[in-house]
Amino acid sequence: MSPDAPGPRAAAAHPGRRVRVLLIDDSVVIRRMLSDSLALDPEIEVVGTAANGALGLDKIESLEPDVVVLDIEMPVLDGLGTLRELRRRNRRVPVIMFSTLTERGARATIEALANGASDYVTKPANVGSVAESREAIRTELLPRIHALGAPRTLLHRSSVSPGRAGGLNPAAPIRLAPAPAVTQQPKMLLIGSSTGGPEALGRLLPTLPAGLPVPVLIAQHMPPVFTTMLAERLNRLSALTVREASAGDVLAPGTVYLAPGDFHLEVRAESKLRLTAGLSSAPPENFCRPSVDVLFRSAVQALGGALLAVMLTGMGTDGREGSRLLVSAGGQVIAQDQATSVVWGMPGAVTNAGLASEVLPLDAISAAVVRRLGRPAGSPSRLAPDPGAVVSAL
């Protein structure tokens, strides 16, 4: 299942201008399959291919693509080495990693995302034909290429569902949610994220203090195995305990529960004093499982408006309707701003629906969360580390 949404495109790039894509993969079969699949979209142009990272770096300099699709395992110079060198040269071209759905591939992908990759797509597995493989590539790659390859001022368009044109007006004034009539002390922190989310979480969670007075639940659009690796890495970085959620986990303050890939994470109230994690294989919502809407909706059912939510960078609109329920119940939502989002889809959808209480740069969100939750006396504060140090530690 696509971590965002299937469909032929997330949004068209600037009218009359095709998104220029460079493919770097050591397999001639994969390069041809990618080229043939992308060639079916009239708004994408494959400007070149390369069989390893060293050749790819040269072609990036000469061709200046809008988006690079980068394999991880290659001879001469692999994907991680290529990405690091690209960022060392201060080239900010968006990079989509092309990864295998294996533990090794997941670890490498998480590391790549922490080192500046914009997003990732898993290689087709267990499909019955070349046609199915190409369709899997198209439904995974095309929305990302259109969203990441659009000019920065057009990235708001990815907030609409793939296959639909139009979107948000970035010049429109931000309309914040009205303050609730009765402010409730939050009993839980909810976080939704997708494209760009692993890096954003790697910057946000380490700045939250140990002893946070509420449990933290996260729905990050990711497949199985990848969420396991992400939870392990975030746990190493954070003062909080971060774990992949299991069914029946008692939700404890100061612990972060990450939705496992291909499962909805839900809040279940066994009693007024005992909340547990539920995992569901119910159909995807917004083409996503885990879905932010499912998490938010279940939390409102369990806790009413005693909730604080954060909507981080991501493609699509998942989380908007859940945020609507949360705000209607008296809860509050903080949205990441457009300037610091890889794609301002999910936070933009919440913001433009008038559901955000605050719209903040990524590095300002932690302080706002702690201000609203309250920090226990004597708990260590890690509110203002060097963001670059956190990212490099990933």
DODRENRO-883649 format. One record per residue (C-alpha): chain; x, y, z; residue in three letters; residue number from 1. Coordinates in Angstrom, 3 decimals, m for minus. Example, Ala and Ser with C-alpha at 12.3 -4.5 7.8 and 13.67 -1.06 7.14 Angstrom:
<rs>
<'A'; <12.300; m4.500; 7.800>; 'ALA'; 1>,
<'A'; <13.670; m1.060; 7.140>; 'SER'; 2>,
</rs>
This chain:
<rs>
<'A'; <0.000; 0.000; 0.000>; 'MET'; 1>,
<'A'; <1.307; 3.424; m0.910>; 'SER'; 2>,
<'A'; <2.301; 5.421; 2.144>; 'PRO'; 3>,
<'A'; <0.529; 8.429; 0.723>; 'ASP'; 4>,
<'A'; <m1.887; 7.769; m2.100>; 'ALA'; 5>,
<'A'; <m2.065; 6.067; m5.441>; 'PRO'; 6>,
<'A'; <m3.030; 7.795; m8.617>; 'GLY'; 7>,
<'A'; <m1.386; 9.079; m11.728>; 'PRO'; 8>,
<'A'; <m0.082; 12.264; m10.162>; 'ARG'; 9>,
<'A'; <m0.035; 14.241; m6.950>; 'ALA'; 10>,
<'A'; <m0.351; 17.499; m8.829>; 'ALA'; 11>,
<'A'; <0.813; 18.876; m12.098>; 'ALA'; 12>,
<'A'; <4.034; 20.797; m12.140>; 'ALA'; 13>,
<'A'; <4.111; 24.331; m13.499>; 'HIS'; 14>,
<'A'; <1.953; 24.372; m16.665>; 'PRO'; 15>,
<'A'; <4.057; 23.940; m19.783>; 'GLY'; 16>,
<'A'; <7.081; 22.722; m17.873>; 'ARG'; 17>,
<'A'; <7.918; 19.059; m17.388>; 'ARG'; 18>,
<'A'; <9.618; 17.738; m14.260>; 'VAL'; 19>,
<'A'; <13.154; 16.653; m15.210>; 'ARG'; 20>,
<'A'; <14.137; 13.335; m13.594>; 'VAL'; 21>,
<'A'; <17.510; 11.562; m13.380>; 'LEU'; 22>,
<'A'; <17.509; 7.805; m12.644>; 'LEU'; 23>,
<'A'; <20.530; 6.261; m10.876>; 'ILE'; 24>,
<'A'; <20.431; 2.448; m10.573>; 'ASP'; 25>,
<'A'; <22.959; m0.260; m11.411>; 'ASP'; 26>,
<'A'; <20.322; m2.560; m12.933>; 'SER'; 27>,
<'A'; <19.666; m1.954; m16.624>; 'VAL'; 28>,
<'A'; <16.324; m3.756; m16.217>; 'VAL'; 29>,
<'A'; <15.232; m1.410; m13.425>; 'ILE'; 30>,
<'A'; <16.428; 1.657; m15.330>; 'ARG'; 31>,
<'A'; <14.410; 0.629; m18.366>; 'ARG'; 32>,
<'A'; <11.341; m0.209; m16.280>; 'MET'; 33>,
<'A'; <11.522; 3.144; m14.504>; 'LEU'; 34>,
<'A'; <12.061; 5.024; m17.759>; 'SER'; 35>,
<'A'; <9.183; 3.284; m19.512>; 'ASP'; 36>,
<'A'; <6.830; 3.832; m16.565>; 'SER'; 37>,
<'A'; <7.632; 7.514; m16.162>; 'LEU'; 38>,
<'A'; <7.503; 8.131; m19.912>; 'ALA'; 39>,
<'A'; <3.750; 7.510; m19.794>; 'LEU'; 40>,
<'A'; <3.311; 10.764; m17.885>; 'ASP'; 41>,
<'A'; <3.474; 13.748; m20.268>; 'PRO'; 42>,
<'A'; <4.533; 16.063; m17.457>; 'GLU'; 43>,
<'A'; <7.689; 14.081; m16.595>; 'ILE'; 44>,
<'A'; <10.873; 13.942; m18.646>; 'GLU'; 45>,
<'A'; <13.595; 11.391; m17.892>; 'VAL'; 46>,
<'A'; <16.652; 13.476; m18.787>; 'VAL'; 47>,
<'A'; <19.234; 10.784; m18.097>; 'GLY'; 48>,
<'A'; <20.245; 7.568; m16.364>; 'THR'; 49>,
<'A'; <23.400; 6.393; m14.594>; 'ALA'; 50>,
<'A'; <24.624; 2.964; m13.481>; 'ALA'; 51>,
<'A'; <26.336; 4.095; m10.258>; 'ASN'; 52>,
<'A'; <26.626; 7.058; m7.955>; 'GLY'; 53>,
<'A'; <29.881; 8.390; m9.365>; 'ALA'; 54>,
<'A'; <28.385; 8.644; m12.842>; 'LEU'; 55>,
<'A'; <25.206; 9.980; m11.330>; 'GLY'; 56>,
<'A'; <26.975; 12.868; m9.588>; 'LEU'; 57>,
<'A'; <28.525; 13.920; m12.891>; 'ASP'; 58>,
<'A'; <25.123; 13.847; m14.588>; 'LYS'; 59>,
<'A'; <23.518; 15.852; m11.801>; 'ILE'; 60>,
<'A'; <26.088; 18.593; m12.448>; 'GLU'; 61>,
<'A'; <25.602; 18.570; m16.223>; 'SER'; 62>,
<'A'; <21.849; 17.903; m16.482>; 'LEU'; 63>,
<'A'; <20.566; 19.764; m13.398>; 'GLU'; 64>,
<'A'; <17.488; 17.567; m12.865>; 'PRO'; 65>,
<'A'; <14.518; 18.616; m10.746>; 'ASP'; 66>,
<'A'; <14.350; 15.210; m9.011>; 'VAL'; 67>,
<'A'; <16.787; 12.293; m8.627>; 'VAL'; 68>,
<'A'; <15.626; 8.690; m8.132>; 'VAL'; 69>,
<'A'; <18.524; 6.933; m6.398>; 'LEU'; 70>,
<'A'; <19.144; 3.229; m5.797>; 'ASP'; 71>,
<'A'; <20.795; 2.282; m2.509>; 'ILE'; 72>,
<'A'; <22.985; m0.716; m3.378>; 'GLU'; 73>,
<'A'; <25.318; 0.020; m6.322>; 'MET'; 74>,
<'A'; <28.963; m0.604; m7.236>; 'PRO'; 75>,
<'A'; <31.655; 2.130; m7.303>; 'VAL'; 76>,
<'A'; <29.590; 4.554; m5.197>; 'LEU'; 77>,
<'A'; <26.408; 3.424; m3.474>; 'ASP'; 78>,
<'A'; <23.290; 5.454; m2.806>; 'GLY'; 79>,
<'A'; <24.244; 6.653; 0.678>; 'LEU'; 80>,
<'A'; <27.682; 7.730; m0.485>; 'GLY'; 81>,
<'A'; <26.143; 9.526; m3.440>; 'THR'; 82>,
<'A'; <23.623; 11.307; m1.240>; 'LEU'; 83>,
<'A'; <26.274; 12.418; 1.271>; 'ARG'; 84>,
<'A'; <28.500; 13.781; m1.488>; 'GLU'; 85>,
<'A'; <25.562; 15.549; m3.086>; 'LEU'; 86>,
<'A'; <24.684; 17.274; 0.166>; 'ARG'; 87>,
<'A'; <28.366; 18.037; 0.868>; 'ARG'; 88>,
<'A'; <28.364; 19.950; m2.404>; 'ARG'; 89>,
<'A'; <25.304; 21.793; m1.113>; 'ASN'; 90>,
<'A'; <23.118; 20.586; m3.956>; 'ARG'; 91>,
<'A'; <19.556; 20.617; m2.676>; 'ARG'; 92>,
<'A'; <17.939; 18.705; m5.525>; 'VAL'; 93>,
<'A'; <15.165; 16.466; m4.126>; 'PRO'; 94>,
<'A'; <16.234; 12.815; m3.903>; 'VAL'; 95>,
<'A'; <13.855; 9.839; m3.783>; 'ILE'; 96>,
<'A'; <15.554; 6.653; m2.576>; 'MET'; 97>,
<'A'; <14.597; 3.438; m4.380>; 'PHE'; 98>,
<'A'; <14.778; 0.757; m1.702>; 'SER'; 99>,
<'A'; <14.156; m2.947; m1.218>; 'THR'; 100>,
<'A'; <11.519; m3.993; 1.308>; 'LEU'; 101>,
<'A'; <14.065; m5.768; 3.525>; 'THR'; 102>,
<'A'; <15.619; m5.069; 6.913>; 'GLU'; 103>,
<'A'; <18.891; m4.085; 5.241>; 'ARG'; 104>,
<'A'; <17.077; m1.871; 2.754>; 'GLY'; 105>,
<'A'; <14.995; m0.302; 5.525>; 'ALA'; 106>,
<'A'; <18.049; 0.552; 7.659>; 'ARG'; 107>,
<'A'; <19.797; 2.133; 4.698>; 'ALA'; 108>,
<'A'; <16.663; 4.065; 3.742>; 'THR'; 109>,
<'A'; <16.174; 5.467; 7.248>; 'ILE'; 110>,
<'A'; <19.817; 6.556; 7.248>; 'GLU'; 111>,
<'A'; <19.372; 8.148; 3.825>; 'ALA'; 112>,
<'A'; <16.304; 10.075; 4.997>; 'LEU'; 113>,
<'A'; <18.313; 11.339; 7.950>; 'ALA'; 114>,
<'A'; <21.094; 12.446; 5.601>; 'ASN'; 115>,
<'A'; <18.920; 14.581; 3.400>; 'GLY'; 116>,
<'A'; <16.889; 12.293; 1.137>; 'ALA'; 117>,
<'A'; <13.449; 13.774; 0.509>; 'SER'; 118>,
<'A'; <11.465; 10.532; 0.337>; 'ASP'; 119>,
<'A'; <11.678; 6.878; m0.648>; 'TYR'; 120>,
<'A'; <9.831; 4.284; m2.701>; 'VAL'; 121>,
<'A'; <10.106; 0.540; m2.190>; 'THR'; 122>,
<'A'; <10.905; m1.642; m5.171>; 'LYS'; 123>,
<'A'; <8.021; m3.821; m6.353>; 'PRO'; 124>,
<'A'; <7.980; m7.244; m4.709>; 'ALA'; 125>,
<'A'; <5.791; m10.322; m5.207>; 'ASN'; 126>,
<'A'; <4.065; m8.936; m8.272>; 'VAL'; 127>,
<'A'; <3.015; m11.262; m11.035>; 'GLY'; 128>,
<'A'; <4.064; m9.436; m14.191>; 'SER'; 129>,
<'A'; <6.158; m6.671; m15.676>; 'VAL'; 130>,
<'A'; <2.975; m4.680; m16.219>; 'ALA'; 131>,
<'A'; <2.115; m4.931; m12.523>; 'GLU'; 132>,
<'A'; <5.648; m3.908; m11.578>; 'SER'; 133>,
<'A'; <5.424; m0.848; m13.794>; 'ARG'; 134>,
<'A'; <2.049; 0.089; m12.365>; 'GLU'; 135>,
<'A'; <3.403; m0.283; m8.822>; 'ALA'; 136>,
<'A'; <6.309; 2.002; m9.717>; 'ILE'; 137>,
<'A'; <3.990; 4.569; m11.275>; 'ARG'; 138>,
<'A'; <1.551; 4.702; m8.376>; 'THR'; 139>,
<'A'; <4.378; 5.067; m5.855>; 'GLU'; 140>,
<'A'; <6.746; 7.339; m7.758>; 'LEU'; 141>,
<'A'; <4.560; 9.731; m9.718>; 'LEU'; 142>,
<'A'; <2.894; 11.565; m6.794>; 'PRO'; 143>,
<'A'; <6.303; 12.097; m5.177>; 'ARG'; 144>,
<'A'; <7.993; 13.283; m8.353>; 'ILE'; 145>,
<'A'; <5.228; 15.801; m9.042>; 'HIS'; 146>,
<'A'; <5.170; 17.060; m5.460>; 'ALA'; 147>,
<'A'; <8.944; 17.289; m5.005>; 'LEU'; 148>,
<'A'; <9.681; 18.466; m8.535>; 'GLY'; 149>,
<'A'; <7.259; 21.377; m8.478>; 'ALA'; 150>,
<'A'; <8.670; 24.854; m7.853>; 'PRO'; 151>,
<'A'; <8.778; 25.611; m4.153>; 'ARG'; 152>,
<'A'; <5.879; 28.042; m4.434>; 'THR'; 153>,
<'A'; <3.727; 25.243; m5.880>; 'LEU'; 154>,
<'A'; <4.392; 22.595; m3.260>; 'LEU'; 155>,
<'A'; <1.081; 23.502; m1.630>; 'HIS'; 156>,
<'A'; <m0.633; 21.703; m4.494>; 'ARG'; 157>,
<'A'; <0.312; 18.319; m3.098>; 'SER'; 158>,
<'A'; <m2.238; 18.853; m0.362>; 'SER'; 159>,
<'A'; <m4.945; 17.798; m2.775>; 'VAL'; 160>,
<'A'; <m5.575; 14.174; m3.519>; 'SER'; 161>,
<'A'; <m3.516; 12.688; m6.351>; 'PRO'; 162>,
<'A'; <m5.274; 13.008; m9.660>; 'GLY'; 163>,
<'A'; <m6.977; 16.276; m8.754>; 'ARG'; 164>,
<'A'; <m5.675; 19.620; m9.897>; 'ALA'; 165>,
<'A'; <m5.743; 22.836; m7.936>; 'GLY'; 166>,
<'A'; <m4.883; 23.245; m4.290>; 'GLY'; 167>,
<'A'; <m4.133; 25.844; m1.680>; 'LEU'; 168>,
<'A'; <m3.265; 29.473; m2.150>; 'ASN'; 169>,
<'A'; <0.060; 30.030; m0.367>; 'PRO'; 170>,
<'A'; <m0.505; 33.785; m0.438>; 'ALA'; 171>,
<'A'; <m3.820; 33.536; 1.423>; 'ALA'; 172>,
<'A'; <m3.712; 34.731; 5.039>; 'PRO'; 173>,
<'A'; <m3.545; 31.938; 7.585>; 'ILE'; 174>,
<'A'; <m6.794; 31.491; 9.477>; 'ARG'; 175>,
<'A'; <m6.105; 29.984; 12.898>; 'LEU'; 176>,
<'A'; <m8.599; 27.886; 14.804>; 'ALA'; 177>,
<'A'; <m10.542; 29.824; 17.420>; 'PRO'; 178>,
<'A'; <m9.540; 29.141; 20.999>; 'ALA'; 179>,
<'A'; <m11.756; 26.473; 22.594>; 'PRO'; 180>,
<'A'; <m14.420; 27.762; 24.942>; 'ALA'; 181>,
<'A'; <m13.006; 25.574; 27.706>; 'VAL'; 182>,
<'A'; <m9.297; 24.777; 27.503>; 'THR'; 183>,
<'A'; <m8.637; 21.214; 28.615>; 'GLN'; 184>,
<'A'; <m5.280; 20.034; 29.864>; 'GLN'; 185>,
<'A'; <m4.017; 17.619; 27.194>; 'PRO'; 186>,
<'A'; <m3.703; 14.014; 28.291>; 'LYS'; 187>,
<'A'; <m2.037; 12.801; 25.101>; 'MET'; 188>,
<'A'; <0.175; 14.129; 22.305>; 'LEU'; 189>,
<'A'; <m0.625; 12.916; 18.784>; 'LEU'; 190>,
<'A'; <1.674; 13.360; 15.767>; 'ILE'; 191>,
<'A'; <0.905; 12.793; 12.090>; 'GLY'; 192>,
<'A'; <3.584; 12.808; 9.382>; 'SER'; 193>,
<'A'; <4.458; 11.463; 5.958>; 'SER'; 194>,
<'A'; <6.864; 12.735; 3.280>; 'THR'; 195>,
<'A'; <9.808; 14.295; 5.125>; 'GLY'; 196>,
<'A'; <8.450; 12.934; 8.403>; 'GLY'; 197>,
<'A'; <11.380; 10.723; 9.475>; 'PRO'; 198>,
<'A'; <13.778; 13.670; 9.401>; 'GLU'; 199>,
<'A'; <11.216; 15.960; 11.056>; 'ALA'; 200>,
<'A'; <10.618; 13.419; 13.824>; 'LEU'; 201>,
<'A'; <14.383; 13.076; 14.211>; 'GLY'; 202>,
<'A'; <14.559; 16.780; 14.938>; 'ARG'; 203>,
<'A'; <11.408; 17.109; 17.043>; 'LEU'; 204>,
<'A'; <11.503; 14.135; 19.415>; 'LEU'; 205>,
<'A'; <15.057; 14.669; 20.736>; 'PRO'; 206>,
<'A'; <14.060; 18.191; 21.793>; 'THR'; 207>,
<'A'; <11.185; 16.980; 23.979>; 'LEU'; 208>,
<'A'; <12.131; 16.502; 27.632>; 'PRO'; 209>,
<'A'; <12.278; 13.220; 29.448>; 'ALA'; 210>,
<'A'; <9.396; 12.872; 31.840>; 'GLY'; 211>,
<'A'; <6.875; 14.299; 29.397>; 'LEU'; 212>,
<'A'; <3.579; 14.092; 31.339>; 'PRO'; 213>,
<'A'; <1.604; 12.383; 28.570>; 'VAL'; 214>,
<'A'; <2.031; 9.464; 26.145>; 'PRO'; 215>,
<'A'; <2.925; 10.309; 22.539>; 'VAL'; 216>,
<'A'; <1.365; 8.422; 19.604>; 'LEU'; 217>,
<'A'; <2.643; 8.795; 16.028>; 'ILE'; 218>,
<'A'; <1.168; 7.803; 12.688>; 'ALA'; 219>,
<'A'; <3.975; 8.032; 10.114>; 'GLN'; 220>,
<'A'; <3.189; 6.729; 6.645>; 'HIS'; 221>,
<'A'; <5.672; 3.851; 6.274>; 'MET'; 222>,
<'A'; <5.577; 0.153; 5.418>; 'PRO'; 223>,
<'A'; <6.474; m2.732; 7.757>; 'PRO'; 224>,
<'A'; <10.141; m3.165; 8.713>; 'VAL'; 225>,
<'A'; <10.779; 0.524; 8.012>; 'PHE'; 226>,
<'A'; <8.759; 1.586; 11.072>; 'THR'; 227>,
<'A'; <10.732; m0.844; 13.229>; 'THR'; 228>,
<'A'; <14.022; 0.689; 12.084>; 'MET'; 229>,
<'A'; <12.685; 4.215; 12.516>; 'LEU'; 230>,
<'A'; <11.520; 3.537; 16.080>; 'ALA'; 231>,
<'A'; <14.919; 2.083; 17.006>; 'GLU'; 232>,
<'A'; <16.763; 5.090; 15.628>; 'ARG'; 233>,
<'A'; <14.459; 7.638; 17.262>; 'LEU'; 234>,
<'A'; <14.813; 5.806; 20.568>; 'ASN'; 235>,
<'A'; <18.610; 6.146; 20.391>; 'ARG'; 236>,
<'A'; <18.279; 9.884; 19.782>; 'LEU'; 237>,
<'A'; <15.605; 10.784; 22.315>; 'SER'; 238>,
<'A'; <15.348; 11.232; 26.042>; 'ALA'; 239>,
<'A'; <11.893; 9.721; 25.705>; 'LEU'; 240>,
<'A'; <11.403; 5.993; 25.223>; 'THR'; 241>,
<'A'; <10.397; 5.371; 21.613>; 'VAL'; 242>,
<'A'; <8.975; 2.028; 20.545>; 'ARG'; 243>,
<'A'; <6.936; 0.511; 17.783>; 'GLU'; 244>,
<'A'; <3.454; 0.053; 19.205>; 'ALA'; 245>,
<'A'; <2.120; m3.408; 20.009>; 'SER'; 246>,
<'A'; <m1.518; m4.340; 20.534>; 'ALA'; 247>,
<'A'; <m2.450; m3.993; 24.196>; 'GLY'; 248>,
<'A'; <0.406; m1.664; 25.175>; 'ASP'; 249>,
<'A'; <m0.629; 0.376; 28.211>; 'VAL'; 250>,
<'A'; <m0.059; 3.971; 27.126>; 'LEU'; 251>,
<'A'; <2.356; 5.495; 29.614>; 'ALA'; 252>,
<'A'; <3.535; 9.109; 30.027>; 'PRO'; 253>,
<'A'; <6.977; 9.812; 28.616>; 'GLY'; 254>,
<'A'; <6.748; 6.981; 26.077>; 'THR'; 255>,
<'A'; <6.388; 7.359; 22.317>; 'VAL'; 256>,
<'A'; <4.383; 4.743; 20.386>; 'TYR'; 257>,
<'A'; <4.963; 4.584; 16.632>; 'LEU'; 258>,
<'A'; <2.299; 2.941; 14.467>; 'ALA'; 259>,
<'A'; <3.735; m0.209; 12.852>; 'PRO'; 260>,
<'A'; <3.676; m0.352; 9.085>; 'GLY'; 261>,
<'A'; <0.440; m1.647; 7.511>; 'ASP'; 262>,
<'A'; <m1.543; m1.272; 10.762>; 'PHE'; 263>,
<'A'; <m3.774; 1.525; 11.985>; 'HIS'; 264>,
<'A'; <m2.834; 2.656; 15.493>; 'LEU'; 265>,
<'A'; <m5.829; 3.354; 17.730>; 'GLU'; 266>,
<'A'; <m6.372; 4.571; 21.286>; 'VAL'; 267>,
<'A'; <m8.609; 2.278; 23.292>; 'ARG'; 268>,
<'A'; <m10.067; 3.165; 26.680>; 'ALA'; 269>,
<'A'; <m10.332; 0.084; 28.887>; 'GLU'; 270>,
<'A'; <m11.319; 2.329; 31.799>; 'SER'; 271>,
<'A'; <m11.086; 6.012; 32.751>; 'LYS'; 272>,
<'A'; <m7.579; 5.418; 34.047>; 'LEU'; 273>,
<'A'; <m6.296; 2.833; 31.588>; 'ARG'; 274>,
<'A'; <m5.649; 3.557; 27.921>; 'LEU'; 275>,
<'A'; <m4.117; 0.980; 25.626>; 'THR'; 276>,
<'A'; <m2.888; 0.778; 22.045>; 'ALA'; 277>,
<'A'; <m4.978; m1.029; 19.504>; 'GLY'; 278>,
<'A'; <m3.786; m2.215; 16.093>; 'LEU'; 279>,
<'A'; <m6.217; m2.631; 13.232>; 'SER'; 280>,
<'A'; <m6.061; m4.060; 9.715>; 'SER'; 281>,
<'A'; <m9.213; m2.178; 8.718>; 'ALA'; 282>,
<'A'; <m9.166; m0.793; 5.168>; 'PRO'; 283>,
<'A'; <m6.791; 2.099; 4.478>; 'PRO'; 284>,
<'A'; <m8.119; 5.617; 4.870>; 'GLU'; 285>,
<'A'; <m6.869; 8.336; 2.532>; 'ASN'; 286>,
<'A'; <m5.074; 5.429; 0.842>; 'PHE'; 287>,
<'A'; <m2.994; 5.057; 4.008>; 'CYS'; 288>,
<'A'; <m2.463; 2.422; 6.684>; 'ARG'; 289>,
<'A'; <m1.475; 3.615; 9.225>; 'PRO'; 290>,
<'A'; <m3.749; 6.615; 8.853>; 'SER'; 291>,
<'A'; <m3.530; 9.820; 10.865>; 'VAL'; 292>,
<'A'; <m7.303; 10.235; 10.663>; 'ASP'; 293>,
<'A'; <m7.844; 6.834; 12.294>; 'VAL'; 294>,
<'A'; <m5.446; 7.672; 15.141>; 'LEU'; 295>,
<'A'; <m6.944; 11.100; 15.789>; 'PHE'; 296>,
<'A'; <m10.537; 9.836; 15.603>; 'ARG'; 297>,
<'A'; <m9.900; 7.017; 18.087>; 'SER'; 298>,
<'A'; <m8.159; 9.401; 20.489>; 'ALA'; 299>,
<'A'; <m11.146; 11.760; 20.438>; 'VAL'; 300>,
<'A'; <m13.444; 8.816; 21.160>; 'GLN'; 301>,
<'A'; <m11.287; 7.889; 24.145>; 'ALA'; 302>,
<'A'; <m10.372; 11.298; 25.564>; 'LEU'; 303>,
<'A'; <m12.691; 13.862; 24.028>; 'GLY'; 304>,
<'A'; <m10.899; 17.182; 23.614>; 'GLY'; 305>,
<'A'; <m8.102; 16.550; 26.132>; 'ALA'; 306>,
<'A'; <m5.663; 16.226; 23.242>; 'LEU'; 307>,
<'A'; <m2.803; 18.096; 21.612>; 'LEU'; 308>,
<'A'; <m1.884; 17.161; 18.037>; 'ALA'; 309>,
<'A'; <1.027; 18.075; 15.789>; 'VAL'; 310>,
<'A'; <0.771; 17.822; 12.002>; 'MET'; 311>,
<'A'; <4.172; 17.521; 10.371>; 'LEU'; 312>,
<'A'; <5.286; 17.558; 6.745>; 'THR'; 313>,
<'A'; <3.548; 15.143; 4.413>; 'GLY'; 314>,
<'A'; <1.813; 14.649; 1.101>; 'MET'; 315>,
<'A'; <m1.961; 14.388; 0.853>; 'GLY'; 316>,
<'A'; <m4.691; 15.375; 3.304>; 'THR'; 317>,
<'A'; <m4.596; 12.536; 5.838>; 'ASP'; 318>,
<'A'; <m5.277; 13.977; 9.288>; 'GLY'; 319>,
<'A'; <m7.496; 16.868; 8.208>; 'ARG'; 320>,
<'A'; <m10.803; 15.234; 9.109>; 'GLU'; 321>,
<'A'; <m9.371; 13.751; 12.292>; 'GLY'; 322>,
<'A'; <m8.153; 17.231; 13.215>; 'SER'; 323>,
<'A'; <m11.632; 18.584; 12.553>; 'ARG'; 324>,
<'A'; <m13.095; 16.138; 15.071>; 'LEU'; 325>,
<'A'; <m10.338; 16.891; 17.563>; 'LEU'; 326>,
<'A'; <m10.820; 20.666; 17.359>; 'VAL'; 327>,
<'A'; <m14.604; 20.315; 17.534>; 'SER'; 328>,
<'A'; <m14.163; 18.359; 20.765>; 'ALA'; 329>,
<'A'; <m11.993; 21.134; 22.258>; 'GLY'; 330>,
<'A'; <m8.503; 19.883; 21.393>; 'GLY'; 331>,
<'A'; <m5.748; 21.834; 19.658>; 'GLN'; 332>,
<'A'; <m3.525; 21.237; 16.622>; 'VAL'; 333>,
<'A'; <m0.085; 22.680; 15.866>; 'ILE'; 334>,
<'A'; <0.875; 22.596; 12.172>; 'ALA'; 335>,
<'A'; <4.356; 22.740; 10.698>; 'GLN'; 336>,
<'A'; <4.796; 25.759; 8.442>; 'ASP'; 337>,
<'A'; <5.305; 25.606; 4.684>; 'GLN'; 338>,
<'A'; <8.861; 26.943; 4.712>; 'ALA'; 339>,
<'A'; <10.217; 24.051; 6.799>; 'THR'; 340>,
<'A'; <8.042; 21.279; 5.330>; 'SER'; 341>,
<'A'; <9.368; 19.006; 2.594>; 'VAL'; 342>,
<'A'; <5.792; 18.967; 1.262>; 'VAL'; 343>,
<'A'; <3.116; 21.194; 2.794>; 'TRP'; 344>,
<'A'; <0.270; 18.826; 2.066>; 'GLY'; 345>,
<'A'; <m0.987; 17.461; 5.375>; 'MET'; 346>,
<'A'; <m0.121; 20.500; 7.528>; 'PRO'; 347>,
<'A'; <m1.347; 22.785; 4.740>; 'GLY'; 348>,
<'A'; <m4.680; 20.985; 4.557>; 'ALA'; 349>,
<'A'; <m5.179; 21.407; 8.307>; 'VAL'; 350>,
<'A'; <m4.068; 25.032; 8.220>; 'THR'; 351>,
<'A'; <m6.238; 26.012; 5.264>; 'ASN'; 352>,
<'A'; <m9.251; 24.358; 6.876>; 'ALA'; 353>,
<'A'; <m8.825; 26.771; 9.793>; 'GLY'; 354>,
<'A'; <m8.036; 23.953; 12.239>; 'LEU'; 355>,
<'A'; <m4.514; 24.896; 13.375>; 'ALA'; 356>,
<'A'; <m4.080; 26.740; 16.651>; 'SER'; 357>,
<'A'; <m0.517; 27.615; 15.649>; 'GLU'; 358>,
<'A'; <1.528; 27.291; 12.445>; 'VAL'; 359>,
<'A'; <5.202; 27.091; 13.355>; 'LEU'; 360>,
<'A'; <8.632; 26.298; 11.932>; 'PRO'; 361>,
<'A'; <9.748; 22.792; 12.812>; 'LEU'; 362>,
<'A'; <12.326; 23.919; 15.353>; 'ASP'; 363>,
<'A'; <9.720; 25.998; 17.232>; 'ALA'; 364>,
<'A'; <7.210; 23.184; 17.677>; 'ILE'; 365>,
<'A'; <8.857; 21.527; 20.677>; 'SER'; 366>,
<'A'; <8.710; 24.646; 22.832>; 'ALA'; 367>,
<'A'; <5.039; 25.130; 21.900>; 'ALA'; 368>,
<'A'; <4.261; 21.514; 22.814>; 'VAL'; 369>,
<'A'; <5.979; 21.780; 26.203>; 'VAL'; 370>,
<'A'; <4.261; 25.092; 26.898>; 'ARG'; 371>,
<'A'; <0.863; 23.494; 26.297>; 'ARG'; 372>,
<'A'; <1.596; 20.228; 28.093>; 'LEU'; 373>,
<'A'; <3.619; 21.574; 30.977>; 'GLY'; 374>,
<'A'; <7.016; 20.160; 31.905>; 'ARG'; 375>,
<'A'; <7.389; 18.372; 35.246>; 'PRO'; 376>,
<'A'; <9.695; 20.148; 37.669>; 'ALA'; 377>,
<'A'; <13.185; 18.737; 37.652>; 'GLY'; 378>,
<'A'; <12.835; 16.962; 34.327>; 'SER'; 379>,
<'A'; <15.770; 17.504; 31.999>; 'PRO'; 380>,
<'A'; <15.215; 20.076; 29.278>; 'SER'; 381>,
<'A'; <16.451; 19.423; 25.772>; 'ARG'; 382>,
<'A'; <14.485; 22.133; 24.063>; 'LEU'; 383>,
<'A'; <17.152; 23.872; 22.029>; 'ALA'; 384>,
<'A'; <19.863; 21.588; 20.669>; 'PRO'; 385>,
<'A'; <21.644; 22.389; 17.460>; 'ASP'; 386>,
<'A'; <19.219; 20.993; 14.835>; 'PRO'; 387>,
<'A'; <22.151; 20.178; 12.586>; 'GLY'; 388>,
<'A'; <23.698; 18.045; 15.311>; 'ALA'; 389>,
<'A'; <20.477; 16.101; 15.699>; 'VAL'; 390>,
<'A'; <20.176; 15.450; 11.989>; 'VAL'; 391>,
<'A'; <23.803; 14.427; 11.677>; 'SER'; 392>,
<'A'; <23.404; 12.085; 14.623>; 'ALA'; 393>,
<'A'; <20.752; 10.230; 12.674>; 'LEU'; 394>,
</rs>
